[in-house]
Amino acid sequence: MSAPSHIGPDGGVRMVDVSGKPATDRYAHARARVRMSADARQALQRSTAHKGDALVTAQLAGIMAAKRTAELIPLAHPLPLAHCEVRLEWRGDILQIDARAHSVGQTGVEMEAMVAASVAALTVYDMAKALDKSIAIESIRLLEKRGGKSGNWSAQPDEAETQAHASSH
């Protein structure tokens, strides 16, 4: 078993040294799922929530958060994002938030995609909590990453996503 990458020889935490790694094309796709009542969904879809257009606000919040990942996650590297996209899609009463990040660099953009999806989901909650106190952020997960030493990886669909996809068709 190899030593933890974020623990130095003295036992202290450290940022991983990526200075010797070549810059390569990096991509990540993360997803958050937010469940809410049908009334809350309808208000968000019609942009009638008291705080304004929650969906556009969530998209902007996710993109802004991705750009600030290194300020939020203590040992994350600041990365020059080439692209970040946050898309929202309804699957019944579940709002599916997909965040994609792309960079050319020495380390991956998984955290940027995950932070974007997370903050977008939290923004939806904040903007709609007056409509539905039971809103639940049910999952935040990495779906795909490409590039780097470890290569490409894709998640297997989980049971909740499979059921939500089946019920939306």
C-alpha positions in Angstrom: 0.0 0.0 0.0 1.4 3.4 -1.0 1.7 6.3 1.4 -1.2 8.8 1.5 -0.6 11.5 -1.1 -1.6 14.4 1.1 0.5 13.5 4.1 4.2 14.5 4.2 7.1 12.5 5.7 6.7 14.5 8.9 3.0 13.6 9.2 1.7 17.0 8.2 -0.7 17.7 5.4 0.6 19.0 2.1 -0.6 19.8 -1.4 0.5 17.1 -3.8 3.5 18.2 -5.9 2.4 18.1 -9.6 5.3 20.2 -10.9 6.9 17.2 -12.6 3.8 16.1 -14.4 3.1 17.0 -18.0 0.1 19.2 -18.7 -2.6 17.0 -20.4 -6.2 17.4 -21.4 -8.5 16.9 -18.4 -12.3 16.5 -18.2 -14.8 15.6 -15.5 -18.6 15.2 -15.3 -20.4 15.2 -11.9 -24.1 15.0 -11.0 -26.2 16.2 -8.1 -29.8 15.2 -7.6 -32.3 17.4 -5.8 -35.7 16.0 -4.8 -38.6 18.3 -4.0 -42.4 18.5 -4.0 -44.4 18.9 -7.2 -45.5 22.4 -6.0 -41.9 23.5 -5.6 -41.0 22.0 -9.0 -43.8 23.9 -10.7 -42.8 27.1 -9.1 -39.2 26.7 -10.2 -40.2 25.7 -13.7 -42.5 28.7 -14.0 -39.9 31.1 -12.3 -42.5 32.1 -9.8 -40.4 31.6 -6.7 -40.2 34.7 -4.5 -36.4 34.9 -4.8 -36.4 34.9 -8.7 -35.2 32.4 -11.3 -33.6 29.7 -9.1 -32.5 27.6 -12.1 -30.5 30.3 -13.8 -29.1 31.4 -10.4 -28.0 27.8 -9.7 -26.3 27.5 -13.1 -24.3 30.7 -12.4 -23.5 29.7 -8.8 -22.2 26.3 -10.0 -19.9 27.9 -12.6 -18.6 30.5 -10.2 -18.0 27.8 -7.5 -16.0 25.7 -10.0 -13.7 28.6 -10.6 -13.1 28.9 -6.8 -12.6 25.2 -5.9 -9.1 25.7 -4.6 -10.4 28.3 -2.2 -13.0 25.9 -0.9 -11.1 22.5 -0.8 -8.0 23.0 1.2 -5.5 20.9 -0.7 -7.0 21.3 -4.2 -4.8 23.0 -6.8 -5.9 26.2 -8.4 -6.6 25.3 -12.0 -7.1 27.3 -15.2 -10.5 26.1 -16.3 -10.9 26.1 -20.1 -14.7 25.3 -19.8 -17.3 24.8 -17.2 -21.0 24.0 -17.9 -23.9 23.4 -15.5 -27.1 22.0 -16.9 -30.3 21.3 -15.1 -33.0 18.8 -16.2 -36.2 17.6 -14.5 -36.7 13.9 -14.0 -40.2 14.0 -12.4 -39.8 15.8 -9.1 -36.0 15.3 -9.1 -33.8 18.1 -10.5 -30.8 16.5 -12.1 -27.8 18.9 -12.1 -24.9 18.0 -14.5 -21.6 19.8 -14.2 -18.8 19.4 -16.6 -15.3 20.9 -16.3 -12.4 20.9 -18.7 -8.8 22.0 -18.4 -5.4 21.4 -19.8 -3.2 21.0 -16.8 -1.1 18.8 -14.4 -4.0 17.6 -12.3 -7.6 16.6 -12.8 -10.8 18.7 -12.7 -13.0 16.2 -10.8 -13.2 18.5 -7.7 -14.2 21.4 -9.9 -17.1 19.4 -11.5 -18.2 18.1 -8.0 -18.1 21.6 -6.4 -20.1 23.0 -9.3 -22.8 20.4 -9.0 -22.8 20.7 -5.2 -23.1 24.5 -5.1 -25.7 24.5 -7.8 -27.8 22.0 -5.7 -27.3 24.1 -2.6 -28.4 27.2 -4.5 -31.6 25.5 -5.6 -32.3 24.6 -2.0 -31.6 28.1 -0.8 -33.9 29.7 -3.5 -36.7 27.2 -3.0 -36.7 26.4 0.7 -39.6 28.7 1.4 -41.7 26.6 -1.0 -40.7 23.2 0.4 -38.9 22.6 3.6 -38.3 18.9 2.7 -36.1 19.5 -0.3 -33.4 16.9 -0.3 -30.0 16.8 -2.0 -29.9 13.1 -2.6 -26.6 12.5 -4.2 -23.5 14.2 -5.5 -21.2 11.9 -7.5 -18.5 11.8 -10.1 -19.8 10.2 -13.3 -16.8 10.4 -15.6 -13.2 11.6 -15.7 -10.8 11.7 -18.6 -7.1 12.3 -18.8 -4.1 12.1 -16.6 -1.9 9.3 -15.3 -4.9 7.2 -14.1 -6.6 7.5 -17.5 -10.3 7.4 -18.2 -13.0 6.3 -15.7 -16.8 6.1 -15.9 -19.3 5.3 -13.0 -21.9 2.6 -13.3 -25.4 4.0 -13.1 -26.8 3.7 -9.6 -30.2 2.2 -8.8 -31.9 5.6 -8.1 -30.7 7.1 -11.4 -31.9 4.1 -13.3 -35.3 4.3 -11.6 -35.6 8.0 -12.2 -34.6 7.7 -15.8 -37.2 4.9 -16.3 -40.0 6.9 -14.6 -39.3 10.0 -16.7 -40.0 8.1 -20.0 
